Amino acid sequence: MTTAVNERQEKIKDIVCDILEIEPEDVTETSLFKEDHDADSLRAIEILASLEKEFHIEIDQAELGRMVNLKSVYQVVSDIAGW
């Protein structure tokens, strides 16, 4: 992966960890936000809004169903931003 990709993924992870109030070492790319980290729908919307603001993109709320872990969030943001 390129440095830019790593930096974007780190920023996404930081946003998610901040909103879910968890330590970065407690989340993996495949740990599930709801099941493993007790995230609710309000937190999911907060994540979506923060990602939109940070990366200057618009994410349809229909994408929330896909955004269940870091790996899927990376993919959604990448798809929308065209990276």
C-alpha positions in Angstrom: 0.0 0.0 0.0 1.1 3.5 -0.6 1.8 6.0 2.1 -1.3 8.0 1.1 -3.5 4.9 1.5 -2.0 4.2 4.9 -2.5 7.7 6.1 -6.2 7.7 5.0 -6.8 4.4 6.7 -5.1 5.6 9.9 -7.3 8.8 9.8 -10.5 6.6 9.3 -9.4 4.4 12.2 -8.8 7.5 14.4 -12.3 8.8 13.6 -13.9 5.5 14.3 -12.0 5.0 17.6 -12.8 8.5 18.7 -16.5 8.2 18.1 -16.8 4.7 19.5 -14.6 5.7 22.5 -12.3 2.8 22.1 -8.5 2.5 22.0 -7.0 1.9 18.5 -5.4 -1.3 19.7 -8.9 -2.7 20.6 -10.2 -2.5 17.1 -9.1 -4.7 14.1 -10.0 -4.4 10.5 -12.7 -7.1 10.9 -14.0 -6.5 14.5 -17.7 -5.6 14.2 -18.7 -2.1 15.4 -22.1 -3.2 16.8 -21.3 -6.7 18.1 -17.7 -6.2 19.3 -17.7 -2.5 20.3 -21.4 -1.9 21.3 -21.9 0.8 18.7 -25.5 2.0 18.1 -27.1 3.5 15.0 -26.4 7.1 16.3 -22.7 6.3 16.5 -22.8 4.9 13.0 -24.3 8.2 11.7 -21.7 10.1 13.6 -19.0 8.1 11.9 -20.6 8.7 8.5 -20.8 12.5 9.1 -17.2 12.7 10.3 -15.9 10.8 7.3 -17.9 13.1 5.0 -16.4 16.2 6.7 -12.9 14.9 6.8 -12.7 13.6 3.2 -15.1 16.1 1.6 -17.4 13.4 0.2 -21.1 12.6 0.5 -22.0 9.1 1.7 -25.5 7.9 1.2 -27.0 6.7 4.5 -27.9 3.5 2.6 -24.2 2.7 2.9 -24.5 2.4 6.7 -25.5 -1.3 6.2 -22.1 -2.0 4.6 -20.1 0.0 7.2 -19.9 -2.8 9.8 -16.1 -2.8 10.4 -13.0 -0.8 9.5 -12.3 -2.9 6.4 -15.8 -2.2 5.0 -15.5 1.5 5.9 -12.2 1.8 4.1 -13.9 0.2 1.0 -17.0 2.5 1.1 -14.9 5.7 1.5 -12.5 4.5 -1.2 -15.4 3.7 -3.6 -17.0 7.1 -3.1 -13.8 9.1 -3.1 -12.5 7.3 -6.2 -9.1 6.3 -4.6 
